[in-house]
Every structure is written in C-alpha cells, then in structure tokens.
Amino acid sequence: FQQAFTIMDQNRDGFIDKADLRDTFAALGRLNVKNEELEDMVKEAPGPINFTVFLTMFGEKLKGTDPEETILNAFKIFDPEGKGHIKADYIKEMLMTQADRFSQEEINQMFAAFPPDVSGNLDYKNLCYVITHGEEKD
C-alpha cells in the first residue's frame, strides 16, 4: 500500500490530489482523462487524501475479499505469543529499518490514525480490520 501511495503521489507532497491522479494516468498511458472523472475520484475521500485516508479507502474497496488474514499473518510474525498487539516502539523500528522503510511522517500518520494504548501497544487486529473493512470495530 505504501508503494502504491508513493507512486500515485507524483509531486511527493504527502497527499494525492487531482493533478497526481492525472499524472498517474498519464504514466500508465491514459492521457485523455476527463476532469469530471478525476473530480469524482477525489470526492470519494472524506477530505485530503493522505496515506491514512488512502488506506481506509482501499479497505473500503477491498470489502468482500479476504486479505485480512494475509495482513494479520504478516503482523503475527512480530507477535509470536498471539496477543493481538505489538509494542508500538518495536513496530515503528521494524517499519523504519526493514524492507520498504516508512518515513517518520508515515509513522506519525499511522499512529495518529491508530494510536497505541496506554501501555504502548498497537492493536494490529483492529488495524487490519480497518484496512480491510474501512471502519473501526466497536
């Protein structure tokens, strides 16, 4: 998801807007995208499309599919005891130092949308639910 967001954020300002969408379509060979079509896409978001909004929108589009188990299994690698949560400092370190590294801003966005609890734990089961269903569980 992070790579997809970065590819679409053509001007690298941390938000996907109409110009970014037009440039993304152009990069894919579709040059004559109507302005109304781009506006309709941007209007699907509840506000400016940062990475967190992008994840939520993707989650809403993925309803009815079954990637939640795949995402959960990825988090479970960091939770061998199966508690359903991971220390926020640990997941931050992993996200910033391994594979496709997150920036500090991306970590801040994630923790703003999914803040750790008072013990410093990230509830990754809820995070996976929101990513795949687009809304928080009660």
C-alpha positions as CSV (number, residue, x, y, z in Angstrom):
1,F,0.0,0.0,0.0
2,Q,2.8,2.3,0.8
3,Q,4.5,1.8,-2.6
4,A,1.2,2.4,-4.3
5,F,0.6,5.6,-2.4
6,T,4.1,6.8,-3.2
7,I,3.7,6.0,-6.9
8,M,0.4,8.0,-7.0
9,D,1.7,10.9,-5.0
10,Q,3.5,12.3,-8.1
11,N,4.5,15.6,-6.6
12,R,5.6,14.0,-3.3
13,D,3.7,16.4,-1.0
14,G,2.1,13.6,1.1
15,F,-1.3,13.9,-0.5
16,I,-3.0,12.5,-3.6
17,D,-4.9,15.2,-5.5
18,K,-6.4,15.6,-8.9
19,A,-3.1,16.6,-10.5
20,D,-1.4,13.5,-9.0
21,L,-4.2,11.3,-10.4
22,R,-3.9,12.9,-13.9
23,D,-0.1,12.3,-13.8
24,T,-0.6,8.7,-12.6
25,F,-3.0,8.0,-15.5
26,A,-0.5,9.7,-17.9
27,A,2.3,7.5,-16.6
28,L,0.1,4.5,-17.4
29,G,-0.6,5.7,-20.9
30,R,-4.0,7.2,-20.4
31,L,-3.7,10.8,-21.5
32,N,-7.3,12.0,-22.0
33,V,-8.8,11.6,-18.6
34,K,-11.8,13.8,-18.1
35,N,-11.7,16.4,-15.4
36,E,-15.0,15.2,-14.1
37,E,-13.7,11.7,-13.7
38,L,-10.8,12.9,-11.7
39,E,-13.0,15.1,-9.5
40,D,-15.3,12.1,-8.9
41,M,-12.4,10.1,-7.7
42,V,-11.1,12.8,-5.3
43,K,-14.7,13.3,-4.0
44,E,-14.8,9.7,-2.8
45,A,-12.4,10.7,0.0
46,P,-13.8,12.4,3.2
47,G,-11.0,15.0,2.9
48,P,-7.5,15.4,1.6
49,I,-6.0,12.0,0.7
50,N,-3.0,11.3,2.9
51,F,-1.7,7.8,3.4
52,T,-4.1,7.1,6.2
53,V,-7.1,8.1,4.1
54,F,-5.7,6.1,1.2
55,L,-5.5,3.0,3.4
56,T,-9.1,3.5,4.6
57,M,-10.3,4.0,1.0
58,F,-8.5,0.9,-0.1
59,G,-10.0,-1.0,2.8
60,E,-13.5,0.0,1.7
61,K,-12.7,-1.1,-1.9
62,L,-11.4,-4.5,-0.6
63,K,-14.6,-5.4,1.2
64,G,-15.8,-8.8,0.2
65,T,-12.2,-10.0,-0.4
66,D,-10.1,-11.9,2.1
67,P,-6.8,-10.1,2.5
68,E,-7.4,-9.5,6.2
69,E,-6.0,-13.0,7.1
70,T,-2.9,-12.3,5.0
71,I,-2.3,-8.9,6.7
72,L,-2.9,-10.5,10.1
73,N,-0.4,-13.2,9.4
74,A,2.2,-10.6,8.5
75,F,1.7,-8.9,11.9
76,K,1.7,-12.2,13.7
77,I,5.3,-12.7,12.8
78,F,6.0,-9.9,15.3
79,D,3.6,-11.4,17.8
80,P,4.7,-15.0,18.4
81,E,2.6,-15.2,21.6
82,G,-0.6,-14.2,19.7
83,K,-1.6,-11.4,22.0
84,G,-3.1,-9.3,19.2
85,H,-0.9,-6.3,19.8
86,I,2.7,-5.3,19.3
87,K,4.8,-2.8,21.2
88,A,4.5,0.4,19.2
89,D,8.2,1.2,19.6
90,Y,9.1,-2.2,18.1
91,I,6.8,-2.0,15.1
92,K,8.0,1.6,14.5
93,E,11.6,0.3,14.5
94,M,10.7,-2.5,12.1
95,L,8.8,-0.3,9.7
96,M,11.6,2.3,9.6
97,T,14.5,-0.1,9.2
98,Q,13.3,-3.1,7.2
99,A,12.3,-3.6,3.5
100,D,10.3,-0.7,2.2
101,R,11.1,1.7,5.0
102,F,8.5,4.1,6.4
103,S,9.5,7.7,7.0
104,Q,8.9,9.4,10.3
105,E,5.9,11.2,8.8
106,E,4.3,8.0,7.7
107,I,4.8,6.5,11.2
108,N,3.2,9.7,12.6
109,Q,0.2,9.3,10.3
110,M,-0.2,5.6,11.2
111,F,-0.1,6.3,14.9
112,A,-2.4,9.3,14.5
113,A,-5.0,7.0,12.9
114,F,-4.2,4.0,15.2
115,P,-2.7,5.3,18.4
116,P,-1.0,2.9,20.8
117,D,-2.9,2.2,24.0
118,V,-1.7,3.5,27.4
119,S,0.8,0.5,27.7
120,G,2.4,1.5,24.3
121,N,0.8,-1.4,22.4
122,L,-0.5,-1.2,18.8
123,D,-3.7,-3.2,18.3
124,Y,-2.8,-4.7,15.0
125,K,-6.0,-6.8,14.8
126,N,-8.1,-3.6,14.7
127,L,-5.7,-2.0,12.3
128,C,-6.1,-5.0,9.9
129,Y,-9.9,-4.8,10.3
130,V,-9.9,-1.1,9.3
131,I,-7.6,-1.7,6.4
132,T,-9.8,-4.4,5.0
133,H,-13.2,-3.1,6.0
134,G,-12.8,0.6,6.1
135,E,-14.2,1.3,9.5
136,E,-13.4,0.7,13.2
137,K,-14.9,-2.1,15.2
138,D,-16.8,-1.2,18.3
